[in-house]
Amino acid sequence: MSEPMTPPDPASYNPLVDPEALLVSAMMWSNDEETLQEIAEFLTPEDFYRVQYSVVFSAICSQISNSRPHDPASIRVELRAGGDDVGIPLSTVNSLITELTTIGANDLAVRAYADQVASESYRRQFGSMVEALRFAADTAPESQLFEIMIAHGKKQRRAWERYQSFSQRHSSSPDSPHS
């Protein structure tokens, strides 16, 4: 049996290999409006593990849906205009946008980064389901265990179908969303 999922160690975090950071960076540079619209319609802020990237993603999606520029300067201004109400401290906006503009994300790979974010989100949802079932096994009345498992299974099935609907749009094989 595998070990429970543990959050990444903040000391070893590197945005250069984080699909979330690469995605929002590439989205700020990309001119592929059709792909950006598709990503904005599919992914949600809840698909992101790191709050700061979720907030930047939301700002980018807002700009895209309003047919406004979504380049780094425009996103910086949008976030600063929202103040601390955007979900991250205003004092971190400049350094965050600078970090995202200098990590070297490839705007031509924006779709691949979105697939990776969707994949990681699906895995986190699966891990959360496992933890919830483990908690239920320890605390719920025995007569409710099966129904709890069914409810979580249905929710996970919907998450799988959502993930597959996005990842298979551009893959060459239904079993390989990242081909």
N, C-alpha and C positions, 0 to 999 in steps of 0.2 A: 504494500500500500504506500502511496506517495505521501509526502509531508504536506501539511496545510500551506496554503499560499501565504507568503509573508511580503509585506511591502518592501519596495526597493530601499536600499541603504542610501540616505541622503548624501553621505560623504562620498559615495562612489558614483553619484549621478553625473551623467554626461549628456547634454542635449544633442551632441553630434550623432548619437546613436538612438535617440528617442523619436519614434515615429510621430508622436504628438507635436513635438517641437518642429520637426522637419515638415510636417503637414502645414501647420499655420504659417511657417516661414515661406514655404513654396506657394501657398495660397496668396500671400501678399505680393509675390512677384509674378504670378501667373497671369497670362492674358487669355487663357482658354476659358472663356466665360461659360460655355456650355458644360464643361466638366465641373467647373466651380459651382454652378447652379445645382448640378446633380449631387455633388458632395454636400452642399448646404441643405438640400432637401432631405438627404438621407441621415447623415450623422447629426447627433444632438450634443449639446454640452455635457450631458450625462455619459457620453461615450468616452470622455476624457478622464484620466486618472488625476492629472495635475490641474489644480484650479486655475492657475495663471494661463494655461494654454486653452482651457475651456472658455475663459473670459475673452481671450484674443479671438478664438474661433467664433464666439457669439458676435463680437464686433465686426469681424470680417463678413459673416453671414448677413448681418444687418445692412452693411454697406452694399453687398451684392444684391440683396432683395430690393433695395432702394435705388439701384442703378447708380451708385456712387463709387468713387475710387476706393480701392482696398489695398493700396500700396502702403508700405511701412509708415510713411509720414501721416497719411490719412488715418490709419488705425491708431497711431499715437495720439493724434488730435482728438479722435472719437473717444478714446479711453480717458484722456485727461478731462475732456468736457463732462464726462459722467462723474468725475470725482471719485471719492471712496465708495460711492454707491454701485460702481461697476463690479465689485466683488474682489478686487485686489487693492492693496494700498496705493494711493496715487503716487507716493514716493518711489514705487518700484517700476512704474510704467516706462520711463526712459531707459533704464538698464535692461528691462525685459525686451523691449523692441530692439534695442541695440544687439542684445544676445541673439535674437531671432534673425536679424538681418545679416549676421556675420557667421552663422553656422554652416553656410555653404549648401543649403538645400537646393535641389534641382527642381525648378518649376515645371520641367517636363515630366517629372516623376510624381506630380501631385496626386494622381489617381492611385498609384502604388502606395503612397504614404497613407491615403485614406483607407485603402484596403487593410493596411497594417494596423491602423487605429481601430477599425471595425473588428479585426481579429482579436486584438488585445482586449477590447471591450467585451466581446463575447466570452473570452476565457475568464475575465474577472467576474462576469455574471454567473458563469458556471461554478466558479470557486465560491461565490456568495451563496449559491444554491446548496452546495455541499455543506458549507458551514451552517446554514439554516436547518438543513436536514439533521445534521449532527446535533445541533441544539435541541431540535424537536425530539430526537431519539432519547435525549437525556431528561427532557422536562415535560413533554406533552403526555396526556393520557393515552394509554395504549390504544384505546378505541378510536382515537383521532389520527394515529400515525399514517395509516394508509391514505386517508383523504388529504393530509398535509403533503404527502409524497406526490400524489396525483396533481394537486394544485401547483406545486413547484415544477413538476414535470411539464405541465401545460405551458407554464410561463417560459420555461427553458426552451420548449419546442418553438414557441413564437419568436424567441430571441434567435434561435438557430435559423428559422425561416427568413427572418429579417436580414441576418448576416449573409445567408446564401443568396438572397435576392440582389444584394448589392455586389458581393464579391464575384458572382458568376456573370454579371453583365458584360465583362470584358475579358473573361478567362477563356482559354481554349479547352479546358477540361472541367466538367462539373465537380470532380473530386479535388481539383487543384486550383483554389481561388487565387493563387499568387503566381501562376505560370506566365 
